[in-house]
Amino acid sequence: MSPAHELLNSASRPYRACGRFAYHFARGKFRQDPVFAAILARGLLTGRSRILDLGCGQGLLAAWLLAAGSHAEIRGIERVRRYALRARRALGDQAEFVIGDVRGTDFGRADGVVILDVLHYLEYAEQPGILERARAALRGGGVLLLRVGDAGGGWGFKIGKWMDQMTLLMTGQGLRQLHCRPAAEWRQLLAAAGFDSETVPMSAGTPFANVLMIARPR
C-alpha cells in the first residue's frame, strides 16, 4: 500500500464511528479535494503548535493533519451543531471542536488559521472583520490559509457556486445568497486586514475555480 493510500485510510478511519455517510464523505473529500494534499506538500502548517480551523465542518482538516503525524493543538469552530458533534465523535480529545458562529466566537491565539470555503456564506460587510480577527489571533510568524472561489473564474466559479447551493439544500439549510468576490478583491481585503498574500490555484482535478491564498501578517 502506498504512503498516500495509507494516509487516506488513516484520516478516514475515525469517521466509521459516525456512520456510512460521514465516512464516505470524508474519504471522498480527502481523495478529490486538492487542498488537503497541498497543505502537506507545501508544508503550510508544518511545525505549527496551535491551529485554528474556522468553519471546520466535521473536522476533516484536523483528521488529515493528525493522520499525517501533526502534534499541533487543533481547535475548530463550527456553527452547525451536528457537524461539530460528528467531529467530536470521530476524533475525541485529539482536537477541540467548539459549537459557535465564527462571527462571535473567541478565536483565542494561534500560529496557523485556516478558513476553507467559508467566507462567502457571510455578508460582505462581515468578511473584513473575520480577517481582522484572524490577524489579531495570529502569533508572530503565523500564517492564514484562505480558500475561496474566484468570482472571476468563469464557468468553473458558476459550477462551484451551484454546488454550494445544492449542499445547503441537501443539508437542510435552505437557499441563501452567497457573497463571493474575484480573487483580486479577496487579496485587497487581506491587505486591508494587515496581510501580505500569494495566490495558488486550488482546483486541480475538479471543475471549480478555487484558489488558496497564503497570507502572512505584515
Summary of the structure (lengths in Angstrom):
residues: 218
radius of gyration: 16.3
end to end distance: 42.9
largest distance: 48.2
contacts: 701
relative contact order: 0.13
helix: 47%
strand: 23%
